[in-house]
Amino acid sequence: MASAAGGFVGAHRPSDGQHSDSRAIRRHVIVASGITALGGLLFGYDTGVVSGALLFLKTDFGGLSSFQQELVTSLLLVGAAIGALGAGRISDRIGRRPTVLITAVIFVAGVALAAFCPDFYTLLAARIIIGLAVGAASMVVPLYIGETAPPKVRGAMVSLNQLAITMGILVSYLADYGLASTKNWRLMFGLAAIPAVLLFIGMLTQKESPHWLIMQGRDDEARKVLSRLRDPKDIEPEIAEVRQLSSHEKATTKDLFSPAIRPLLSIGVLLAVFQQITGINTVIYYAPTLLQGAGFGDNAALLANVVNGAVNVGMTLVAIRLLDRVGRRVLLITGTSGMAVGMFLTGFAFIGGSTLKGGLAVMAIVGLLLYTGSFAIGLGPVFWLLIAEIYPLRVRGAAMSMATIANWAANFVVTISFLTLISVISTLGVFMLFGFLTMVALTYFIRKVPETKGRSLQQLEHDLADVPAPLQRAA
Ligand code: BGC
């Protein structure tokens, strides 16, 4: 499991609301946001770029079967699940900063291998290596930032990460579209080296996480780091609080399954699984392949993909504005309902077979845009936000890590089987299945997911431990 250390995210809320206008602190927060954005950007770019690259890749290496295309797409996700698990442990042992630096190096190595791969199997190896880095980044970058940023901006950071993911996806779609005429899939993969190098350089300018230093008993160094990040009066209380919390026994896997935590663990893991089995990444990774198969030209398919990526970013921005106003549940429930309608619309467009013309082509595109926009306003950001909010401090790192791994694993299962499933039960059948699973998810969210808006993490820790979930909604 990642660590009880991850649990210190949110450890010092008492200073929330206190305003410091120190310019230096602001600068550090901005730099930290930039680094978060680079981690999320790489996550988005490396997972999104394959969608367009597949169109050109599949005719290379003597032609790729559907299963080989699925392998190129989804082996990254196997690497990501391993990376998310490993990064938690490694960052506990050697620190967050060196872990991010190693992650950036792995990114560059994997991306270079993909861009210059001599054969199909080397490409698969490269995708696994990139996956290790994507998974590690999805875990350790928010962990580092969470421990480094002042409490009052931590909530925004979590959702900024989702925004960065969607921006990475959009940038990758633009790269795919811009390079379509050259059919240069190697460059499409290779461009990811730029943000990876920037992540490495950015991290070099940063200090180690103060909380990790305290946990190592290196209080003097932590004090020095904190003096750049906090009001002077907040420093000693924070050190004392983190030291006290780190003296607790580390949470074990058994603690995660204790009667108090189990219901919350199921909520996180089920949100993770529902986020994936309702089909988002079949759209994010395979939309151009589907549209091309339905009779769209390469350019039209990639352009539609860019529009879809832009809707994803735009609606994530809307979600960030609304999450703290209308609450998580309203967005989650409205968004998931929209996803179901979008899925059914897209599915019905394929009722006459896999080729789309005229009105049916428009219906498929409208359905896809509605689906993606609805995901971006609800289940996309809300999953990542809730897993950062609902767990008691002591198990937060471990529980978040488990939900993250469940997310990558479910993503893998869906992505590895999607094209094959289409050939077995047809495009209509697959989208109906996703529509049905979205309805199941919706029912579960309505019944079980608590509202967390406007409550401090300590309050939530108290409330979620004492009150059965459905009652908390009224709170
Ligand atoms: C999901 C990713 C997905 C992305 C799309 C994230 O919340 O975890 O799997 O690709 O949203 O925007």
Residues whose N, C-alpha, C, O or C-beta is under 5 A from the ligand:
A	BS01	BGC	T166 I284 G380
